[in-house]
Amino acid sequence: MKKGLTILMLLTILCSNFIQAQDPQVSMFYALPAFLSPAFAGSSYASRIVVNHRQQWPSNDSRYSTAFAGFDTYYSKYKIGIGMLGMYDSQASGIYFSNGSPSLITSNLTLQTSYQFDLNKKLSIRPGIGLGVGNKKLGGDFQFPNQLDIVGPTGNSSNESISTLSIYYPEISTGALLFSNKFWLGVAIHNLNRPNNSFLNNSTSRVNTKFSTHLGYKINLGIKPKYKHYLAHDIEYSISPIVHFKNQGSSNQLDVGVTSIANQFLYGLWYRGIPFNKNNKATKTNTDALVFMIGWEHAGFHINYAYDVTLSKLSSNTNGSHEINISYKFKTKFKQRALPCPGHLRETHKEVNFQHDNRD
């Protein structure tokens, strides 16, 4: 079984003229805003540290493991946010070559900046841009598919010509976010320059540009004064319908769901897939997963966990996906309009104190 998966993964990785790479995905995209769009750089209006880890299909040898670490801050005097986000992604991390390396490793480091324009007393817009460098690396000491048969390595030479096992390439992204204290609407474009990441000599395999849009609306159910000294802000009860759509090459994905805040806890439930887009010949539907999320906040710390229940035919041998996110926001005293989207719902209540509610 592992031998067959190894051959399949090598075919996928090396035949890069025919198969276009896709960016990694996360379930808690609003808990990792810098990955969603560079327009979110500095969106907490304070200094913030965030780490995120996703383990996809843990019971399968072709599993994916993706880790993020980032930092962003905001300069109120100039209305500028800056940030940095690093990613490490290993594909087919259950299949190892003789040197102990996973099949394919992708990593990048991106610097981001954004600027906030206050259009009026109710609306603001934040354009942003990200510049980064990416690296893709193959696990070494491996056999090509034409050097293997059902028994194992044949000892034959291969006609494949690899120029390098590690390649670097530039990455450019941009985005914009329109928001009030109740709704948000954003767009983002990643891989704007479509970098070439082929390992083969005299070959071109450009990464598809990724387009995404994200929107939602926050419904306040009630706010009560804090009753404990250790609570950083008043107690909120709210619910927020959210929509996130992205397109990359021939791949389309839609996340539709709802998040809810109750006291110090954040709950989320959403569906990933496009059931009316029947581009999957095997299942006749484009259905991926149902995502459950729970989070907790205390004294600037946010801890969130999400579990993906796979709904496609892969569910029998993947064991879903696990994701955990931990962030910390440093204290700040200046006032700004609070972003209403999840991941920011509890960020600025103490500073903003819902100062714009009486203008609706």
C-alpha positions as CSV (number, residue, x, y, z in Angstrom):
1,M,0.0,0.0,0.0
2,K,2.7,2.5,0.9
3,K,4.7,1.6,-2.2
4,G,1.6,2.4,-4.4
5,L,1.1,5.7,-2.6
6,T,4.8,6.5,-3.0
7,I,4.5,6.0,-6.8
8,L,1.3,8.0,-6.9
9,M,2.9,10.9,-5.0
10,L,6.0,10.9,-7.2
11,L,3.9,11.0,-10.3
12,T,2.0,14.0,-8.8
13,I,5.1,15.9,-7.8
14,L,7.3,15.3,-10.8
15,C,4.8,15.5,-13.6
16,S,4.5,19.2,-12.8
17,N,3.8,20.2,-16.4
18,F,0.3,18.7,-16.0
19,I,-0.6,19.1,-12.4
20,Q,-0.8,22.6,-10.8
21,A,0.0,23.1,-7.2
22,Q,-2.7,24.3,-4.8
23,D,-2.1,26.5,-1.7
24,P,-2.6,24.8,1.7
25,Q,-6.0,25.4,3.4
26,V,-7.0,26.1,7.0
27,S,-10.4,25.7,8.7
28,M,-10.1,28.5,11.2
29,F,-9.2,31.2,8.6
30,Y,-10.4,34.1,10.7
31,A,-8.1,32.9,13.6
32,L,-5.2,33.2,11.1
33,P,-6.1,36.5,9.4
34,A,-2.7,37.1,7.8
35,F,-3.1,33.9,5.8
36,L,-6.6,35.1,4.6
37,S,-5.4,38.5,3.3
38,P,-2.6,41.0,3.8
39,A,-5.3,43.5,4.5
40,F,-5.6,42.0,8.0
41,A,-2.1,43.1,8.9
42,G,-2.4,45.0,12.2
43,S,-6.1,44.4,12.3
44,S,-6.2,43.8,16.0
45,Y,-4.9,47.4,16.5
46,A,-2.2,46.0,18.8
47,S,0.8,43.7,18.7
48,R,-0.3,40.1,18.2
49,I,1.5,36.7,18.0
50,V,-0.3,33.7,16.4
51,V,0.7,30.1,15.8
52,N,-1.5,27.5,13.9
53,H,-1.1,23.8,13.2
54,R,-3.2,21.7,11.0
55,Q,-3.0,17.9,10.6
56,Q,-5.1,16.7,7.6
57,W,-6.0,13.0,7.1
58,P,-3.8,11.8,10.0
59,S,-4.7,8.1,9.5
60,N,-3.5,8.1,5.9
61,D,0.1,7.9,4.7
62,S,-0.6,10.8,2.2
63,R,-1.5,13.1,5.1
64,Y,-0.7,16.8,5.1
65,S,0.8,18.7,8.0
66,T,0.9,22.5,7.9
67,A,2.2,25.0,10.5
68,F,2.1,28.8,10.7
69,A,3.7,31.4,12.9
70,G,3.1,35.1,12.6
71,F,3.4,38.5,14.2
72,D,1.6,41.8,13.4
73,T,1.2,45.2,14.9
74,Y,-0.4,48.5,14.3
75,Y,0.9,52.1,14.2
76,S,-2.1,54.3,15.1
77,K,-0.3,57.6,14.3
78,Y,0.1,56.5,10.7
79,K,-2.9,54.1,10.5
80,I,-0.4,51.5,9.2
81,G,-0.4,47.8,10.0
82,I,2.6,45.6,9.4
83,G,3.1,41.8,9.8
84,M,5.1,38.8,9.1
85,L,3.8,35.2,8.4
86,G,5.8,32.0,8.0
87,M,4.5,28.7,6.8
88,Y,5.8,25.1,6.8
89,D,3.8,22.5,4.8
90,S,4.8,18.8,4.4
91,Q,2.8,16.7,1.9
92,A,2.5,13.0,2.1
93,S,4.3,13.2,5.4
94,G,3.5,9.6,6.1
95,I,5.7,8.4,3.3
96,Y,9.4,8.8,4.0
97,F,12.4,8.1,1.8
98,S,15.5,6.3,3.1
99,N,17.0,9.6,4.3
100,G,14.0,10.2,6.6
101,S,12.6,13.2,4.7
102,P,8.9,13.7,3.8
103,S,7.9,13.6,0.2
104,L,7.5,17.3,-0.5
105,I,8.1,20.3,1.8
106,T,6.8,23.8,1.0
107,S,7.7,26.8,3.1
108,N,7.5,30.6,2.8
109,L,8.0,33.8,4.6
110,T,5.8,36.8,3.8
111,L,6.0,40.5,4.9
112,Q,2.7,42.3,4.9
113,T,1.5,45.9,5.3
114,S,-1.9,47.6,5.2
115,Y,-3.3,51.1,5.5
116,Q,-6.7,52.1,7.0
117,F,-8.9,54.7,5.4
118,D,-11.9,55.8,7.4
119,L,-14.4,56.6,4.7
120,N,-16.9,58.1,7.2
121,K,-18.1,57.6,10.7
122,K,-19.4,54.1,9.9
123,L,-17.2,52.7,7.2
124,S,-13.5,51.9,6.9
125,I,-11.4,50.3,4.1
126,R,-8.0,48.5,4.5
127,P,-6.0,47.8,1.4
128,G,-2.9,45.6,1.9
129,I,0.0,44.0,0.1
130,G,2.3,41.0,0.8
131,L,5.8,40.3,-0.5
132,G,7.4,37.0,0.2
133,V,9.8,34.2,-0.8
134,G,8.7,30.6,-1.1
135,N,10.7,27.4,-1.1
136,K,9.8,23.9,-2.3
137,K,11.9,20.9,-1.6
138,L,11.8,17.2,-2.6
139,G,12.8,14.4,-0.2
140,G,16.1,13.1,-1.5
141,D,17.3,9.5,-2.3
142,F,14.2,8.4,-4.0
143,Q,13.3,6.3,-7.1
144,F,11.4,7.6,-10.1
145,P,8.1,5.8,-11.1
146,N,9.8,4.3,-14.1
147,Q,12.5,2.7,-11.8
148,L,9.9,0.8,-9.8
149,D,7.7,-2.2,-10.5
150,I,5.4,-4.3,-8.3
151,V,8.3,-6.0,-6.6
152,G,10.3,-2.8,-5.9
153,P,13.3,-0.9,-7.4
154,T,14.3,-2.3,-10.8
155,G,17.8,-0.9,-10.9
156,N,17.2,0.8,-14.2
157,S,18.3,4.3,-14.9
158,S,15.7,7.1,-15.4
159,N,15.3,9.5,-18.3
160,E,14.0,12.2,-15.9
161,S,16.2,15.2,-15.4
162,I,15.9,17.2,-12.2
163,S,17.8,20.4,-12.0
164,T,17.5,20.7,-8.3
165,L,15.8,19.3,-5.2
166,S,15.1,22.7,-3.8
167,I,13.8,25.8,-5.5
168,Y,13.1,29.4,-4.4
169,Y,10.6,31.8,-5.9
170,P,9.0,35.2,-5.1
171,E,5.4,35.5,-4.0
172,I,3.1,38.6,-4.3
173,S,-0.3,38.9,-2.7
174,T,-2.8,41.8,-2.3
175,G,-6.2,42.3,-0.7
176,A,-8.7,44.9,0.5
177,L,-11.2,44.9,3.4
178,L,-14.3,47.1,3.8
179,F,-16.0,47.0,7.2
180,S,-18.1,48.7,9.8
181,N,-18.7,47.7,13.4
182,K,-21.3,45.1,12.1
183,F,-20.3,43.8,8.7
184,W,-17.2,43.1,6.6
185,L,-16.5,42.4,3.0
186,G,-13.0,41.5,1.7
187,V,-11.2,40.2,-1.4
188,A,-7.7,38.8,-1.7
189,I,-5.4,37.7,-4.5
190,H,-2.5,35.4,-3.8
191,N,0.3,34.2,-6.2
192,L,-0.3,37.3,-8.2
193,N,3.0,36.8,-10.1
194,R,2.3,33.1,-10.8
195,P,5.9,31.9,-9.9
196,N,7.4,28.9,-11.6
197,N,8.1,26.0,-9.2
198,S,9.1,23.2,-11.5
199,F,11.9,20.8,-10.5
200,L,12.5,19.6,-14.0
201,N,15.0,21.0,-16.5
202,N,13.6,23.1,-19.3
203,S,10.1,22.9,-17.7
204,T,7.6,25.4,-16.5
205,S,5.0,24.8,-13.8
206,R,3.4,28.0,-12.7
207,V,1.4,28.3,-9.5
208,N,-2.2,29.3,-10.2
209,T,-3.3,32.6,-8.8
210,K,-5.8,32.2,-5.9
211,F,-8.8,34.5,-5.7
212,S,-10.9,34.7,-2.6
213,T,-13.7,36.7,-1.1
214,H,-14.9,36.7,2.5
215,L,-17.9,38.4,4.1
216,G,-20.1,38.3,7.1
217,Y,-22.4,40.1,9.5
218,K,-22.3,40.4,13.2
219,I,-25.6,40.2,15.2
220,N,-25.3,41.5,18.7
221,L,-27.5,39.5,21.1
222,G,-26.5,41.4,24.2
223,I,-23.6,42.9,26.1
224,K,-23.3,42.8,29.9
225,P,-20.8,44.5,32.2
226,K,-17.9,42.3,33.2
227,Y,-18.5,40.7,36.6
228,K,-15.0,39.4,37.3
229,H,-11.8,41.5,37.7
230,Y,-9.8,39.1,35.4
231,L,-12.1,39.7,32.4
232,A,-10.5,42.1,29.9
233,H,-13.8,43.5,28.6
234,D,-17.5,43.4,28.9
235,I,-19.3,40.1,28.3
236,E,-20.6,39.7,24.8
237,Y,-23.3,37.4,23.3
238,S,-23.4,37.5,19.5
239,I,-23.8,35.4,16.3
240,S,-22.1,35.9,13.0
241,P,-23.0,34.3,9.6
242,I,-19.9,33.9,7.5
243,V,-19.1,33.1,3.8
244,H,-15.7,32.4,2.4
245,F,-15.2,31.5,-1.3
246,K,-11.9,30.9,-3.1
247,N,-10.8,29.8,-6.6
248,Q,-7.4,28.5,-7.7
249,G,-7.1,27.2,-11.2
250,S,-9.9,24.7,-11.7
251,S,-10.6,24.3,-8.0
252,N,-13.4,26.1,-6.3
253,Q,-14.3,26.0,-2.6
254,L,-17.0,27.6,-0.5
255,D,-17.2,27.8,3.3
256,V,-20.6,28.7,4.7
257,G,-21.4,28.8,8.4
258,V,-21.9,30.6,11.6
259,T,-19.8,31.6,14.7
260,S,-21.2,32.5,18.1
261,I,-19.7,34.3,21.1
262,A,-20.9,33.6,24.6
263,N,-18.9,35.1,27.4
264,Q,-15.3,33.9,27.0
265,F,-16.2,31.1,24.5
266,L,-16.3,31.1,20.7
267,Y,-18.2,28.4,18.9
268,G,-18.3,27.7,15.1
269,L,-20.0,25.4,12.7
270,W,-19.7,25.6,8.9
271,Y,-19.9,23.5,5.8
272,R,-17.1,23.3,3.1
273,G,-18.1,22.4,-0.4
274,I,-20.2,23.4,-3.3
275,P,-23.0,20.8,-3.5
276,F,-24.6,22.3,-6.6
277,N,-21.3,22.3,-8.5
278,K,-21.2,18.6,-9.6
279,N,-17.6,18.5,-10.8
280,N,-16.7,15.3,-9.0
281,K,-17.5,12.3,-11.2
282,A,-17.2,9.8,-8.4
283,T,-19.6,11.4,-5.9
284,K,-21.6,13.6,-8.4
285,T,-21.2,16.4,-5.8
286,N,-18.4,18.7,-4.7
287,T,-18.7,18.1,-0.9
288,D,-15.7,18.2,1.4
289,A,-16.3,18.6,5.1
290,L,-18.3,19.8,8.1
291,V,-16.2,21.8,10.5
292,F,-16.7,22.1,14.2
293,M,-14.8,24.8,16.2
294,I,-14.6,25.9,19.8
295,G,-12.4,28.6,21.3
296,W,-11.6,30.2,24.6
297,E,-10.2,33.7,25.5
298,H,-8.6,34.9,28.7
299,A,-6.4,37.9,29.4
300,G,-5.3,38.4,25.8
301,F,-4.8,34.6,25.1
302,H,-7.0,32.9,22.5
303,I,-7.0,29.2,22.1
304,N,-9.1,27.6,19.3
305,Y,-9.6,24.0,18.1
306,A,-11.3,22.8,15.0
307,Y,-12.2,19.3,13.7
308,D,-13.1,18.6,10.1
309,V,-15.6,15.7,9.5
310,T,-14.9,14.4,6.0
311,L,-18.1,14.1,4.0
312,S,-16.7,12.7,0.8
313,K,-15.8,9.0,0.1
314,L,-12.4,9.6,1.6
315,S,-14.0,9.6,5.1
316,S,-13.4,5.9,5.6
317,N,-9.6,6.2,5.7
318,T,-8.7,9.8,6.6
319,N,-9.9,10.3,10.2
320,G,-10.8,13.9,9.3
321,S,-8.5,16.8,10.1
322,H,-7.4,18.5,13.4
323,E,-6.4,22.1,13.7
324,I,-5.3,24.2,16.7
325,N,-4.7,27.9,16.9
326,I,-3.1,29.9,19.8
327,S,-2.6,33.7,19.8
328,Y,-1.8,36.4,22.2
329,K,-2.7,40.1,21.9
330,F,-0.6,42.6,23.9
331,K,-2.5,45.4,25.7
332,T,-3.1,48.7,24.0
333,K,-4.8,51.9,25.0
334,F,-5.6,53.7,21.7
335,K,-9.1,53.6,20.2
336,Q,-10.1,52.4,16.8
337,R,-13.1,51.0,15.0
338,A,-13.3,47.3,15.9
339,L,-13.4,44.7,13.1
340,P,-16.6,42.6,13.6
341,C,-15.3,39.4,12.0
342,P,-14.5,36.2,14.0
343,G,-11.0,36.4,15.5
344,H,-11.5,40.1,16.1
345,L,-14.9,40.0,17.9
346,R,-13.3,40.1,21.3
347,E,-10.1,41.9,20.4
348,T,-11.0,45.6,21.0
349,H,-14.1,45.9,23.2
350,K,-12.2,47.5,26.1
351,E,-10.6,50.1,23.8
352,V,-13.5,50.8,21.5
353,N,-16.3,50.2,23.9
354,F,-18.7,50.0,20.9
355,Q,-18.2,53.8,20.4
356,H,-19.9,53.7,17.0
357,D,-23.1,51.8,18.0
358,N,-25.0,55.0,18.6
359,R,-24.4,56.1,15.0
360,D,-26.3,53.3,13.3
